[in-house]
Amino acid sequence: MDRVNKIINMLEDGQHKEALIEYNVVLKNGSHEEKFLLSEELFQYGFLEEAKALVENLLGIYPEEGELLVLLGEILVEAGDEEEAILVLEKISEQDVHFGQSLLLLADLYQVQGLYEVCERKLLQANELLPNEVIIDFALGELYSEQGEIMKAMNAYEKVLKEEFEIAGVNIHGRMADLLSASGAFEEALTYYDKALDEKLEINTLFGYAFTALQAGYNRTAIEKFNELKGLDPEYHSLYLHLALSYEREEELENSLLAIKEGLKQDEFNKELFFYGGKIALKLGIVDEAEQYFREALAIDPGFIEAALTLNKLFFQQERYEDVIELISQLDIAEEEPQILWDSALAYDKLEEFSYALDKYESAYTFFKNNEAFLQDYGYFLIEEGKTARAAEIFKQLLIEDPTNVEYLDLLERITD
């Protein structure tokens, strides 16, 4: 196989033109063995068209050879021609020694296409044919996991664990832990995370452990694991928000805000970190800093409604009604955002711009016609504006939900006399 080695050496040395000349010699005059070995090598090096030509040449001589059909199928998959790959792989006879391998490739293709039932049939067929192949159990576990069939997935992964702890770079204990965590079985998931981390310290697994501990209410464990992850990879951006939450739950607000600040050094455009930093700053009584955090969040995303509403609440508390209106005017959100309409109505009322306030109240009413707090605000505003008939309608509506409310009854009696 000197010519095959020669071509590969040329490719590795960057002598592509020389390699192509030798390749064409093999394609036209090489032995069957040379063509097959060279096609495998070229496939591994990513020369798909050249590998495909060699395999198709051989298939002209051995049209039913399963090993060739499998290799061609793999080349077509790598080239992105999945439909053609399926047609090729379906040609392999059940009696062929490579039939099981073809079933695995077909199952993978059908899973990618979302044809889960067909994929499962292929895998179960392969499992009957090759009952001791853990890669098939692993593939079944992956399939059932993707479908959310937890018990089936767990059973498949348990079979894998009898032989291997890792398949295709996937830690099986870690995979089971992720599956259990996603299903809400946090306590059981933590057990598997422990096993996975004992086998291999991997940052995504460590994050999964910490996040699951947080969900399970083990805040100290979550803090420990998130900090361990931070030490291993400070650029793992997702950890900081959850670390801050872990500290907050332990009432360590200063540490929570510190985690936010550390996270923002790594990810300065993370609106969620800014928003959460604002909330923690408010709890700490650092009002000016909180306002700045909320403004930074909105600078990143002018349509961040939750940040806008929280900042509005701060403005209302400080009686900064003009700032409420100014903020709302800068938001990149739909004009009919319900809570923004309500906030606008309240602010315009306080600024004695009553016509604007009335317009906003009327628009907001569509969304809050069953909200007692809104109806109270709207009703009292209408009374102040002398629109007693409409105010009466509003308080009658309130009395439907609370017919014994003395305040509503007295108001209604006064404005309808």
ABEGO torsion letter per residue (X at the ends): XAAAAAAAAAAAAGBAAAAAAAAAAAAAABBAAAAAAAAAAAAAAGBAAAAAAAAAAAAAABAABAAAAAAAAAAAAAAGBAAAAAAAAAABBAABAAAAAAAAAAAAAAAAAGBAAAAAAAAAAAAAABAABAAAAAAAAAAAAAAGBAAAAAAAAAAAAAABABBGGBBAAAAAAAAAAAAGBAAAAAAAAAAAAAABBBAAAAAAAAAAAAAAGBAAAAAAAAAAAAAABAABAAAAAAAAAAAAAAGBAAAAAAAAAAAAAABAABAAAAAAAAAAAAAAGBAAAAAAAAAAAAAABAABAAAAAAAAAAAAAAGBAAAAAAAAAABBBBAABAAAAAAAAAAAAAAGBAAAAAAAAAAAAAAAAABAAAAAAAAAAAAAAGBAAAAAAAAAAAAAABAABAAAAAAAAAAAX
